[in-house]
Each structure stands twice: as C-alpha cells, then as structure tokens.
Amino acid sequence: MELQKRNSLVLPFIVMMYTAYINAQTSDDAKNLLHQMFYVSGYNKAVRPTYEQNTPTDVFIKFYLTSIIDFDSQKEKFTTSGYLILKWYDFYLQWNSSTYGDLTSIFIPQDNVWKPDISLQNGVSEFKELGSSSLFVYVKSDGSVSWYPFGIFESTCGIDITFFPFDIQTCTLDFVAWSYTKEEVNVMVWSDRIILDQYEENSEWSILDTSADTLQESDDAVVVFTIQLKRKPLFVLLNIVVPVILLSLLNVCIFVLPAESGEKASFSVTVFLALAVFLTIVTATLPQNSEKVSFLGIYLVVMTVFSTMIVMLTLFTLRLNFRDVDADPIPSWLFKLHVIVEKVRCRRGNKMRRVMMNKTEVPNLETVHTIFNGEAMTVIKQSNSTTPDDKPKITWNHICNALDFIFFWIFLIATFVTTVVIFSICSKHAV
C-alpha cells in the first residue's frame, strides 16, 4: 500500500517534467506574435528596418535561373524565367521564441512588411516591382527576413551579329532598388554567379558562363547578373549556310552550260533570285543594326554581286555567240585569246590525239605516170601538199566557249577563296 502511494505521487511529477519540454507551437502562439508585432508594437512597413535611419540596410540577393524562354534577335529581347532570393535583417520583427511556445519562424504576407522595391531596370515590356500580393516572406526570430519573388523577365540585350551563326552573346539582368540609393539600401550579391541547379537546357543557346556583381559606378542600388551565351549553329548551317554555298557553286556552273541549250540566261537569273531570297531571310532574322554587319550577310552580298556579274557576262557571251564571222570578223585579240585557251585546255588532249593520228593517219597519195626501160609504169607517191580549205575555221561560238572557260575558273576561284576566308574567320571565333 505504501509503495502504491509513493508511485501515485511520483508519476504526476514525471508527467509534468516531460510536458514542460514539449514544443507547444500552437496557432494561438502565432496569433499572439502577429498581434504583438503589428498592433501592440505598432510595426510600420514604411519605416526602413534600421534604428539609425542614416545607416543603410544591407540586402543580399542571388538569382536562380530556370530556363531561357526566348532570345529574339530581331527585337533584341531576352526572355528568361527564374526567381530571386533576397535576405535582410529587420530588428522590428525580432521576438523571444520561448515566449511564444518556442516559435522560431513564421510566414507573413509580403505586403505587410518592409521590403526593397526591387525592379528589373533593363526590362522591355513593362516596369514593375517584383513579387505579388500572394507571396509571403519567411521571418525568423532573430529578425532575418527571406523573400522569394519569381517571374518571367524580359530584358533588353544588344546583339553582336558579326560572327552569326557562330556568335557569342552577353546579356544582363539589372535589378535595382528603385526608390532607394546606396546610402539607404546597400544591395549586395549573395553568390558571385547565377545558380543553375534548376536550369533546363535550351535548344538554341548554351550557357558558357555567368556572373553577378554590384554596379559600383551608379548611385543607385543595382545588381547586375550576366549570362554569356553561345548559339548552337546546326540549324542555321543546314538550312541557310549549306544551301547558300551550293547555290554559289551552281552560280559558277552556268559557264559550263552550252549556249545552244537556250537555258543559260534563265538559269543564271534563277540562281540570282535564289541568292536574293536567302539574303532576305538572313536580313529578317538579324536586327537592323547599321554599326555591325555579319560575315554571313557580307558573304551573301558578295555572292549576289558575283551572280549579277555572271548574268551580265552570260548575256554578253550569248550575244556574241550568234554573230556571223563574215559580217562581224573576230578581232585579233579575241583570236589570240582563243588560241591561248585551247593550248591551256587541250594541251594534254592534243598530245593524245596527235599520237593516235600518227598511228592511223592515211597520207595524201599522188599518182605519177612514168616510162622505165621503154615500158609505161604508174607510181603512187605521198603528197605533202595541202589546200587552204584544210585549215580549221574559228567562229564566234569558239570564242564564246573560250570566254566561258576563262570566266568559269575566275569565278570558281573567287567563290572558293571568299567561302574559305569568311567561314574560317567565323569558325575560329566560335572556338
């Protein structure tokens, strides 16, 4: 009996000891805390959370990039999605956690507390403060406040089109505390780079490097997040660059087409129009920038100039082709040019033909009647005499063929050199 009485006295004492250490963070504790902050203590969100108002409030910021939505080269607009994490200390929001059931943190609507009015300074479509009324800030008992505004950010980004499609672009997102200067709000980077832990790869652009820094030259509280991008050129190469190079080769092949086909003029004009269409496509893709010109644009202009010259030369040679030698004699310099072209073009072929003709040539034979020992005899002799009609006759068609041969090699070499030089420069920049 005495032992039972002793246990009955000890058990309530043990229960009271364990109950005293239970963490009783009830809704009443949170209500009492909010009531104490905003009604009893008179918290005012318009007052910057520093006791001495001439002391700046330190705000730490870092940026999480989740995706690159679009990069409009024509409008020079860079669209991304992500969120910021901002942290500062508000000593007006401090409390003793033991007084409120060991409540160490609480979520408060962002519109009820002071926060820096962070905005995207280099925005395109609109200029507004980050965050929304539905967001909360995370407050700890030591007064630290964490804010997580998210959004889709449309910023301006100047395009350097010089080495398109092997270009590397550098874009920035400039966040500023719009209503405050550095003497009032000191915005500092929390991380020296953009956080890419949740980033999803883009099909057109790859990220080379990122950085974050405070803009020191400005009196405003500005943090600049920089993204260095590299274009993935495969799409442009397959759909623009390779067809343009093939068209450039077809442009030269006009001189291989014989004049008798009747298709030289139409073929040359068709190639010219095709190059003009590709030039229009590239121009519509790139921004209207008068300070910098892309090498691809230069290449297309050069090929268009070559095509224009080829059309003019084709029409010129076609006009010569149908001249009559008797009515319009061939000038001596064109005749000499034809001879030189024939020697260059057919030197090896002429050697082979001469060898074959020496083996199968039938000499000119001459019959001679003579008397030998009183008897009449007939002797057949080889005659070396030739008539003037045996010489080949040079016509305007031969002259046009010689000109086509010269123009073919001139434009083929020029096209090859231009292609190699321009695209080697662009590819070296990409590397």
Residue, then its C-alpha position, 0 to 999 in steps of 0.5 A: m500500500e505504501l509503495q502504491k502511494r509513493n508511485s501515485l505521487v511520483l508519476p504526476f511529477i514525471v508527467m509534468m517534467y516531460t510536458a514542460y519540454i514539449n514544443a507547444q507551437t500552437s496557432d494561438d502562439a502565432k496569433n499572439l506574435l502577429h498581434q504583438m508585432f503589428y498592433v501592440s508594437g505598432y510595426n510600420k512597413a514604411v519605416r526602413p528596418t534600421y534604428e539609425q535611419n542614416t545607416p543603410t540596410d544591407v540586402f543580399i540577393k542571388f538569382y536562380l535561373t530556370s530556363i531561357i524562354d526566348f532570345d529574339s534577335q530581331k527585337e533584341k529581347f531576352t526572355t528568361s524565367g527564374y526567381l530571386i532570393l533576397k535576405w535582410y535583417d529587420f530588428y522590428l520583427q525580432w521576438n523571444s521564441s520561448t515566449y511564444g511556445d518556442l516559435t522560431s519562424i513564421f510566414i507573413p504576407q509580403d505586403n505587410v512588411w518592409k521590403p526593397d522595391i526591387s525592379l528589373q531596370n533593363g526590362v522591355s515590356e513593362f516596369k514593375e516591382l517584383g513579387s505579388s500580393s500572394l507571396f509571403v516572406y519567411v521571418k525568423s526570430d532573430g529578425s532575418v527576413s527571406w523573400y522569394p519573388f519569381g517571374i518571367f523577365e524580359s530584358t533588353c540585350g544588344i546583339d553582336i551579329t558579326f560572327f552569326p551563326f557562330d556568335i557569342q552573346t552577353c546579356t544582363l539582368d539589372f535589378v535595382a532598388w528603385s526608390y532607394t540609393k546606396e546610402e539607404v539600401n546597400v544591395m549586395v550579391w549573395s553568390d558571385r554567379i547565377i545558380l543553375d541547379q534548376y536550369e533546363e537546357n535550351s535548344e538554341w543557346s548554351i550557357l558558357d558562363t555567368s556572373a553577378d556583381t554590384l554596379q559600383e559606378s551608379d548611385d543607385a542600388v543595382v545588381v547586375f547578373t550576366i549570362q554569356l551565351k553561345r548559339k548552337p549553329l546546326f540549324v542555321l548551317l543546314n538550312i541557310v549556310v549549306p544551301v547558300i554555298l551550293l547555290s554559289l557553286l551552281n552560280v559558277c556552273i552556268f559557264v559550263l552550260p552550252a549556249e545552244s541549250g537556250e537555258k543559260a540566261s534563265f538559269s543564271v537569273t534563277v540562281f540570282l533570285a535564289l541568292a536574293v531570297f536567302l539574303t532576305i531571310v538572313t536580313a529578317t532574322l538579324p536586327q537592323n543594326s547599321e554599326k555591325v554587319s555579319f560575315l554571313g550577310i557580307y558573304l551573301v552580298v558578295m555572292t549576289v554581286f558575283s551572280t549579277m556579274i555572271v548574268m551580265l557576262t552570260l548575256f554578253t557571251l550569248r550575244l556574241n555567240f550568234r554573230d556571223v564571222d563574215a559580217d562581224p570578223i573576230p578581232s585579233w585579240l579575241f583570236k589570240l585569246h582563243v588560241i591561248v585557251e585551247k593550248v591551256r585546255c587541250r594541251r594534254g588532249n592534243k598530245m593524245r590525239r596527235v599520237m593516235m593520228n600518227k598511228t592511223e593517219v592515211p597520207n595524201l597519195e599522188t599518182v605519177h605516170t612514168i616510162f622505165n626501160g621503154e615500158a609505161m609504169t604508174v607510181i603512187k607517191q605521198s603528197n605533202s601538199t595541202t589546200p587552204d580549205d584544210k585549215p580549221k575555221i574559228t567562229w564566234n561560238h569558239i570564242c564564246n566557249a573560250l570566254d566561258f572557260i576563262f570566266f568559269w575558273i575566275f569565278l570558281i576561284a573567287t567563290f572558293v577563296t571568299t567561302v574559305v576566308i569568311f567561314s574560317i574567320c567565323s569558325k575560329h571565333a566560335v572556338 
